[in-house]
Amino acid sequence: MEHKRVYVQHDEFFQNVMPHSEVCMHMGIAGKEMGCKLVGERPMVQLYDFQTWKPFSAPILTGEAGVYTDADGGHYVVRP
């Protein structure tokens, strides 16, 4: 199965399945679909409840939320 990069922009709402990172495991959201938005000067990811779009906890690091940065500084998520 081929995976593709889907680029996301600062302050854009998007959906992502949370990885099994240490933070997501601790928060009990690993493997769950969450709403996300890149926020802040050094981007972090604000998580949102996917059904209500209410903020979920404080922002977390991009890598912990499954958002990656390419060599040109673009942010993306990986989709099947």
SEFIMAR-288115 format. One record per atom (N, C-alpha, C, CB): x, y, z; atom name; residue number from 1; residue in one letter. Coordinates in nm, 4 decimals. Glycine has a CB too. Layout:
BEGIN
[[X,Y,Z],"CA",NUM,"A"]
...
END
This chain:
BEGIN
[[0.0837,-0.1170,0.0000],"N",1,"M"]
[[0.0000,0.0000,0.0000],"CA",1,"M"]
[[0.0893,0.1248,0.0000],"C",1,"M"]
[[-0.0958,-0.0010,0.1217],"CB",1,"M"]
[[0.0591,0.2171,-0.0887],"N",2,"E"]
[[0.1370,0.3392,-0.0998],"CA",2,"E"]
[[0.0789,0.4471,-0.0095],"C",2,"E"]
[[0.1415,0.3875,-0.2453],"CB",2,"E"]
[[0.1669,0.5206,0.0567],"N",3,"H"]
[[0.1247,0.6297,0.1437],"CA",3,"H"]
[[0.1569,0.7620,0.0750],"C",3,"H"]
[[0.1941,0.6207,0.2832],"CB",3,"H"]
[[0.0761,0.8634,0.1037],"N",4,"K"]
[[0.1020,0.9937,0.0436],"CA",4,"K"]
[[0.1030,1.1018,0.1509],"C",4,"K"]
[[-0.0030,1.0258,-0.0640],"CB",4,"K"]
[[0.1736,1.2074,0.1222],"N",5,"R"]
[[0.1788,1.3227,0.2107],"CA",5,"R"]
[[0.0614,1.4152,0.1791],"C",5,"R"]
[[0.3142,1.3978,0.1962],"CB",5,"R"]
[[-0.0052,1.4588,0.2829],"N",6,"V"]
[[-0.1110,1.5590,0.2691],"CA",6,"V"]
[[-0.0644,1.6788,0.3496],"C",6,"V"]
[[-0.2527,1.5052,0.3187],"CB",6,"V"]
[[-0.0394,1.7893,0.2799],"N",7,"Y"]
[[0.0132,1.9088,0.3463],"CA",7,"Y"]
[[-0.0974,1.9850,0.4179],"C",7,"Y"]
[[0.0825,2.0003,0.2450],"CB",7,"Y"]
[[-0.0622,2.0390,0.5347],"N",8,"V"]
[[-0.1557,2.1170,0.6158],"CA",8,"V"]
[[-0.0927,2.2538,0.6425],"C",8,"V"]
[[-0.1904,2.0430,0.7507],"CB",8,"V"]
[[-0.1782,2.3527,0.6576],"N",9,"Q"]
[[-0.1338,2.4899,0.6777],"CA",9,"Q"]
[[-0.1591,2.5346,0.8211],"C",9,"Q"]
[[-0.2043,2.5837,0.5798],"CB",9,"Q"]
[[-0.0861,2.6348,0.8627],"N",10,"H"]
[[-0.1032,2.6958,0.9944],"CA",10,"H"]
[[-0.2468,2.7480,1.0069],"C",10,"H"]
[[0.0003,2.8111,1.0166],"CB",10,"H"]
[[-0.3090,2.7245,1.1191],"N",11,"D"]
[[-0.4464,2.7673,1.1496],"CA",11,"D"]
[[-0.5540,2.6991,1.0650],"C",11,"D"]
[[-0.4572,2.9153,1.1313],"CB",11,"D"]
[[-0.5203,2.5929,0.9951],"N",12,"E"]
[[-0.6173,2.5155,0.9166],"CA",12,"E"]
[[-0.6628,2.3956,0.9995],"C",12,"E"]
[[-0.5554,2.4687,0.7799],"CB",12,"E"]
[[-0.7932,2.3733,1.0083],"N",13,"F"]
[[-0.8444,2.2545,1.0762],"CA",13,"F"]
[[-0.8273,2.1344,0.9839],"C",13,"F"]
[[-0.9942,2.2727,1.1171],"CB",13,"F"]
[[-0.7824,2.0231,1.0407],"N",14,"F"]
[[-0.7713,1.8988,0.9645],"CA",14,"F"]
[[-0.7928,1.7820,1.0597],"C",14,"F"]
[[-0.6327,1.8880,0.8929],"CB",14,"F"]
[[-0.8158,1.6660,1.0038],"N",15,"Q"]
[[-0.8364,1.5450,1.0831],"CA",15,"Q"]
[[-0.7134,1.4571,1.0696],"C",15,"Q"]
[[-0.9647,1.4686,1.0382],"CB",15,"Q"]
[[-0.6826,1.3869,1.1784],"N",16,"N"]
[[-0.5690,1.2961,1.1739],"CA",16,"N"]
[[-0.5918,1.1831,1.2732],"C",16,"N"]
[[-0.4366,1.3707,1.2044],"CB",16,"N"]
[[-0.5500,1.0636,1.2360],"N",17,"V"]
[[-0.5521,0.9515,1.3290],"CA",17,"V"]
[[-0.4249,0.9633,1.4119],"C",17,"V"]
[[-0.5614,0.8115,1.2540],"CB",17,"V"]
[[-0.4420,0.9694,1.5417],"N",18,"M"]
[[-0.3285,0.9911,1.6307],"CA",18,"M"]
[[-0.2369,0.8696,1.6322],"C",18,"M"]
[[-0.3768,1.0226,1.7725],"CB",18,"M"]
[[-0.1065,0.8943,1.6249],"N",19,"P"]
[[-0.0100,0.7840,1.6279],"CA",19,"P"]
[[0.0000,0.7254,1.7682],"C",19,"P"]
[[0.1286,0.8318,1.5802],"CB",19,"P"]
[[0.0730,0.6195,1.7793],"N",20,"H"]
[[0.0947,0.5571,1.9100],"CA",20,"H"]
[[0.2210,0.6149,1.9740],"C",20,"H"]
[[0.1061,0.4021,1.8964],"CB",20,"H"]
[[0.2271,0.7486,1.9763],"N",21,"S"]
[[0.3391,0.8174,2.0402],"CA",21,"S"]
[[0.3192,0.8131,2.1917],"C",21,"S"]
[[0.3512,0.9650,1.9894],"CB",21,"S"]
[[0.4253,0.8422,2.2641],"N",22,"E"]
[[0.4172,0.8384,2.4100],"CA",22,"E"]
[[0.3096,0.9329,2.4634],"C",22,"E"]
[[0.5524,0.8740,2.4709],"CB",22,"E"]
[[0.3023,1.0535,2.4081],"N",23,"V"]
[[0.2032,1.1509,2.4540],"CA",23,"V"]
[[0.0610,1.1036,2.4230],"C",23,"V"]
[[0.2286,1.2878,2.3887],"CB",23,"V"]
[[0.0380,1.0559,2.3003],"N",24,"C"]
[[-0.0965,1.0107,2.2636],"CA",24,"C"]
[[-0.1382,0.8882,2.3448],"C",24,"C"]
[[-0.1027,0.9786,2.1137],"CB",24,"C"]
[[-0.0435,0.7992,2.3737],"N",25,"M"]
[[-0.0744,0.6838,2.4579],"CA",25,"M"]
[[-0.1150,0.7316,2.5971],"C",25,"M"]
[[0.0471,0.5873,2.4664],"CB",25,"M"]
[[-0.0384,0.8245,2.6534],"N",26,"H"]
[[-0.0677,0.8774,2.7868],"CA",26,"H"]
[[-0.2045,0.9458,2.7917],"C",26,"H"]
[[0.0414,0.9760,2.8295],"CB",26,"H"]
[[-0.2407,1.0160,2.6833],"N",27,"M"]
[[-0.3676,1.0888,2.6784],"CA",27,"M"]
[[-0.4856,0.9983,2.6432],"C",27,"M"]
[[-0.3584,1.2018,2.5775],"CB",27,"M"]
[[-0.4577,0.8738,2.6070],"N",28,"G"]
[[-0.5649,0.7792,2.5728],"CA",28,"G"]
[[-0.6272,0.8031,2.4369],"C",28,"G"]
[[-0.6717,0.7851,2.6762],"CB",28,"G"]
[[-0.5523,0.8655,2.3441],"N",29,"I"]
[[-0.6079,0.8954,2.2121],"CA",29,"I"]
[[-0.5333,0.8252,2.0989],"C",29,"I"]
[[-0.6061,1.0443,2.1886],"CB",29,"I"]
[[-0.4346,0.7428,2.1294],"N",30,"A"]
[[-0.3595,0.6715,2.0258],"CA",30,"A"]
[[-0.4552,0.5886,1.9410],"C",30,"A"]
[[-0.2504,0.5809,2.0888],"CB",30,"A"]
[[-0.4425,0.6029,1.8090],"N",31,"G"]
[[-0.5273,0.5286,1.7164],"CA",31,"G"]
[[-0.6632,0.5909,1.6923],"C",31,"G"]
[[-0.5461,0.3912,1.7665],"CB",31,"G"]
[[-0.6948,0.7002,1.7614],"N",32,"K"]
[[-0.8250,0.7665,1.7457],"CA",32,"K"]
[[-0.8126,0.8841,1.6495],"C",32,"K"]
[[-0.8792,0.8147,1.8828],"CB",32,"K"]
[[-0.9217,0.9108,1.5781],"N",33,"E"]
[[-0.9253,1.0260,1.4892],"CA",33,"E"]
[[-0.9583,1.1505,1.5707],"C",33,"E"]
[[-1.0286,1.0054,1.3751],"CB",33,"E"]
[[-0.8768,1.2528,1.5526],"N",34,"M"]
[[-0.8947,1.3779,1.6260],"CA",34,"M"]
[[-0.8932,1.4943,1.5277],"C",34,"M"]
[[-0.7844,1.3956,1.7341],"CB",34,"M"]
[[-0.9562,1.6034,1.5658],"N",35,"G"]
[[-0.9421,1.7277,1.4923],"CA",35,"G"]
[[-0.8100,1.7902,1.5344],"C",35,"G"]
[[-1.0628,1.8245,1.5184],"CB",35,"G"]
[[-0.7454,1.8605,1.4425],"N",36,"C"]
[[-0.6146,1.9197,1.4702],"CA",36,"C"]
[[-0.6055,2.0566,1.4049],"C",36,"C"]
[[-0.5006,1.8281,1.4200],"CB",36,"C"]
[[-0.5152,2.1395,1.4607],"N",37,"K"]
[[-0.4830,2.2684,1.3999],"CA",37,"K"]
[[-0.3427,2.3071,1.4445],"C",37,"K"]
[[-0.5878,2.3789,1.4394],"CB",37,"K"]
[[-0.2586,2.3464,1.3486],"N",38,"L"]
[[-0.1255,2.3958,1.3806],"CA",38,"L"]
[[-0.1391,2.5355,1.4395],"C",38,"L"]
[[-0.0336,2.3964,1.2546],"CB",38,"L"]
[[-0.0811,2.5556,1.5568],"N",39,"V"]
[[-0.0907,2.6851,1.6239],"CA",39,"V"]
[[0.0463,2.7280,1.6746],"C",39,"V"]
[[-0.1917,2.6791,1.7404],"CB",39,"V"]
[[0.0630,2.8572,1.6967],"N",40,"G"]
[[0.1851,2.9096,1.7562],"CA",40,"G"]
[[0.2928,2.9404,1.6561],"C",40,"G"]
[[0.2374,2.8140,1.8551],"CB",40,"G"]
[[0.3916,3.0162,1.7039],"N",41,"E"]
[[0.5029,3.0579,1.6198],"CA",41,"E"]
[[0.5908,2.9397,1.5803],"C",41,"E"]
[[0.5862,3.1628,1.6914],"CB",41,"E"]
[[0.6267,2.8583,1.6784],"N",42,"R"]
[[0.6941,2.7305,1.6513],"CA",42,"R"]
[[0.5824,2.6280,1.6593],"C",42,"R"]
[[0.8150,2.6988,1.7550],"CB",42,"R"]
[[0.5260,2.5900,1.5451],"N",43,"P"]
[[0.3991,2.5189,1.5481],"CA",43,"P"]
[[0.3929,2.4003,1.6430],"C",43,"P"]
[[0.3676,2.4726,1.4134],"CB",43,"P"]
[[0.2813,2.3953,1.7094],"N",44,"M"]
[[0.2402,2.2813,1.7891],"CA",44,"M"]
[[0.1026,2.2448,1.7359],"C",44,"M"]
[[0.2389,2.3129,1.9457],"CB",44,"M"]
[[0.0473,2.1357,1.7827],"N",45,"V"]
[[-0.0836,2.0918,1.7348],"CA",45,"V"]
[[-0.1850,2.1025,1.8479],"C",45,"V"]
[[-0.0773,1.9465,1.6805],"CB",45,"V"]
[[-0.2874,2.1849,1.8235],"N",46,"Q"]
[[-0.4006,2.1898,1.9159],"CA",46,"Q"]
[[-0.4959,2.0799,1.8716],"C",46,"Q"]
[[-0.4713,2.3326,1.9171],"CB",46,"Q"]
[[-0.5304,1.9925,1.9640],"N",47,"L"]
[[-0.6225,1.8826,1.9344],"CA",47,"L"]
[[-0.7652,1.9250,1.9666],"C",47,"L"]
[[-0.5843,1.7554,2.0143],"CB",47,"L"]
[[-0.8585,1.8695,1.8913],"N",48,"Y"]
[[-1.0006,1.8966,1.9106],"CA",48,"Y"]
[[-1.0774,1.7655,1.9093],"C",48,"Y"]
[[-1.0543,1.9926,1.8014],"CB",48,"Y"]
[[-1.1830,1.7615,1.9901],"N",49,"D"]
[[-1.2750,1.6494,1.9843],"CA",49,"D"]
[[-1.3342,1.6484,1.8438],"C",49,"D"]
[[-1.3869,1.6595,2.0950],"CB",49,"D"]
[[-1.3222,1.5383,1.7745],"N",50,"F"]
[[-1.3630,1.5286,1.6335],"CA",50,"F"]
[[-1.5121,1.5530,1.6140],"C",50,"F"]
[[-1.3268,1.3920,1.5783],"CB",50,"F"]
[[-1.5941,1.5209,1.7106],"N",51,"Q"]
[[-1.7388,1.5359,1.6931],"CA",51,"Q"]
[[-1.7895,1.6743,1.7317],"C",51,"Q"]
[[-1.8110,1.4319,1.7746],"CB",51,"Q"]
[[-1.7301,1.7359,1.8335],"N",52,"T"]
[[-1.7795,1.8659,1.8792],"CA",52,"T"]
[[-1.6886,1.9820,1.8402],"C",52,"T"]
[[-1.7962,1.8640,2.0284],"CB",52,"T"]
[[-1.5662,1.9533,1.8003],"N",53,"W"]
[[-1.4629,2.0515,1.7673],"CA",53,"W"]
[[-1.4302,2.1415,1.8861],"C",53,"W"]
[[-1.5072,2.1365,1.6488],"CB",53,"W"]
[[-1.4470,2.0894,2.0070],"N",54,"K"]
[[-1.4034,2.1603,2.1271],"CA",54,"K"]
[[-1.2587,2.1223,2.1537],"C",54,"K"]
[[-1.4945,2.1267,2.2504],"CB",54,"K"]
[[-1.1760,2.2188,2.2012],"N",55,"P"]
[[-1.0352,2.1878,2.2287],"CA",55,"P"]
[[-1.0205,2.0715,2.3270],"C",55,"P"]
[[-0.9640,2.3113,2.2839],"CB",55,"P"]
[[-0.9183,1.9889,2.3007],"N",56,"F"]
[[-0.8875,1.8737,2.3834],"CA",56,"F"]
[[-0.7468,1.8938,2.4366],"C",56,"F"]
[[-0.9008,1.7391,2.3036],"CB",56,"F"]
[[-0.7326,1.9191,2.5619],"N",57,"S"]
[[-0.6045,1.9395,2.6304],"CA",57,"S"]
[[-0.5282,2.0602,2.5763],"C",57,"S"]
[[-0.5183,1.8149,2.6177],"CB",57,"S"]
[[-0.4039,2.0724,2.6178],"N",58,"A"]
[[-0.3138,2.1777,2.5694],"CA",58,"A"]
[[-0.2498,2.1301,2.4384],"C",58,"A"]
[[-0.2035,2.2126,2.6769],"CB",58,"A"]
[[-0.1942,2.2229,2.3579],"N",59,"P"]
[[-0.1260,2.1812,2.2353],"CA",59,"P"]
[[-0.0100,2.0852,2.2649],"C",59,"P"]
[[-0.0742,2.3041,2.1595],"CB",59,"P"]
[[0.0169,1.9963,2.1678],"N",60,"I"]
[[0.1273,1.9007,2.1803],"CA",60,"I"]
[[0.2226,1.9197,2.0629],"C",60,"I"]
[[0.0744,1.7536,2.1856],"CB",60,"I"]
[[0.3421,1.8644,2.0757],"N",61,"L"]
[[0.4414,1.8764,1.9690],"CA",61,"L"]
[[0.3916,1.8111,1.8403],"C",61,"L"]
[[0.5743,1.8132,2.0123],"CB",61,"L"]
[[0.4342,1.8668,1.7280],"N",62,"T"]
[[0.3879,1.8159,1.5986],"CA",62,"T"]
[[0.4178,1.6675,1.5806],"C",62,"T"]
[[0.4520,1.8947,1.4861],"CB",62,"T"]
[[0.5393,1.6252,1.6089],"N",63,"G"]
[[0.5765,1.4844,1.5908],"CA",63,"G"]
[[0.4941,1.3907,1.6763],"C",63,"G"]
[[0.7223,1.4650,1.6223],"CB",63,"G"]
[[0.4608,1.4342,1.7967],"N",64,"E"]
[[0.3774,1.3520,1.8859],"CA",64,"E"]
[[0.2368,1.3344,1.8291],"C",64,"E"]
[[0.3697,1.4155,2.0262],"CB",64,"E"]
[[0.1924,1.4309,1.7466],"N",65,"A"]
[[0.0583,1.4262,1.6882],"CA",65,"A"]
[[0.0572,1.3682,1.5477],"C",65,"A"]
[[-0.0013,1.5642,1.6856],"CB",65,"A"]
[[0.1720,1.3212,1.4988],"N",66,"G"]
[[0.1773,1.2625,1.3651],"CA",66,"G"]
[[0.1801,1.3655,1.2545],"C",66,"G"]
[[0.0607,1.1722,1.3447],"CB",66,"G"]
[[0.2297,1.4851,1.2848],"N",67,"V"]
[[0.2475,1.5908,1.1842],"CA",67,"V"]
[[0.3973,1.6072,1.1647],"C",67,"V"]
[[0.1790,1.7276,1.2282],"CB",67,"V"]
[[0.4421,1.5963,1.0406],"N",68,"Y"]
[[0.5842,1.5969,1.0093],"CA",68,"Y"]
[[0.6207,1.7210,0.9298],"C",68,"Y"]
[[0.6229,1.4710,0.9320],"CB",68,"Y"]
[[0.7519,1.7506,0.9237],"N",69,"T"]
[[0.8018,1.8679,0.8531],"CA",69,"T"]
[[0.8975,1.8229,0.7444],"C",69,"T"]
[[0.8712,1.9666,0.9503],"CB",69,"T"]
[[0.8765,1.8732,0.6208],"N",70,"D"]
[[0.9673,1.8371,0.5124],"CA",70,"D"]
[[1.0900,1.9284,0.5134],"C",70,"D"]
[[0.8951,1.8453,0.3761],"CB",70,"D"]
[[1.1803,1.9080,0.4207],"N",71,"A"]
[[1.3060,1.9827,0.4156],"CA",71,"A"]
[[1.2844,2.1316,0.3894],"C",71,"A"]
[[1.3961,1.9248,0.3084],"CB",71,"A"]
[[1.1708,2.1670,0.3318],"N",72,"D"]
[[1.1407,2.3072,0.3030],"CA",72,"D"]
[[1.0582,2.3726,0.4131],"C",72,"D"]
[[1.0673,2.3184,0.1712],"CB",72,"D"]
[[1.0309,2.3008,0.5210],"N",73,"G"]
[[0.9546,2.3559,0.6322],"CA",73,"G"]
[[0.8038,2.3377,0.6195],"C",73,"G"]
[[0.9849,2.5003,0.6457],"CB",73,"G"]
[[0.7560,2.2654,0.5189],"N",74,"G"]
[[0.6137,2.2380,0.5035],"CA",74,"G"]
[[0.5700,2.1288,0.6007],"C",74,"G"]
[[0.5818,2.1969,0.3587],"CB",74,"G"]
[[0.4512,2.1408,0.6518],"N",75,"H"]
[[0.3978,2.0425,0.7459],"CA",75,"H"]
[[0.3000,1.9498,0.6733],"C",75,"H"]
[[0.3280,2.1130,0.8659],"CB",75,"H"]
[[0.3082,1.8211,0.7071],"N",76,"Y"]
[[0.2222,1.7241,0.6411],"CA",76,"Y"]
[[0.1868,1.6082,0.7338],"C",76,"Y"]
[[0.2895,1.6716,0.5154],"CB",76,"Y"]
[[0.0785,1.5392,0.6980],"N",77,"V"]
[[0.0400,1.4142,0.7619],"CA",77,"V"]
[[0.0482,1.3066,0.6543],"C",77,"V"]
[[-0.1049,1.4225,0.8263],"CB",77,"V"]
[[0.0555,1.1820,0.6967],"N",78,"V"]
[[0.0685,1.0701,0.6019],"CA",78,"V"]
[[-0.0650,0.9967,0.5978],"C",78,"V"]
[[0.1861,0.9720,0.6429],"CB",78,"V"]
[[-0.1128,0.9753,0.4758],"N",79,"R"]
[[-0.2388,0.9047,0.4539],"CA",79,"R"]
[[-0.2128,0.7793,0.3683],"C",79,"R"]
[[-0.3437,0.9986,0.3851],"CB",79,"R"]
[[-0.2937,0.6742,0.3924],"N",80,"P"]
[[-0.2790,0.5530,0.3096],"CA",80,"P"]
[[-0.3294,0.5792,0.1678],"C",80,"P"]
[[-0.3562,0.4337,0.3725],"CB",80,"P"]
END
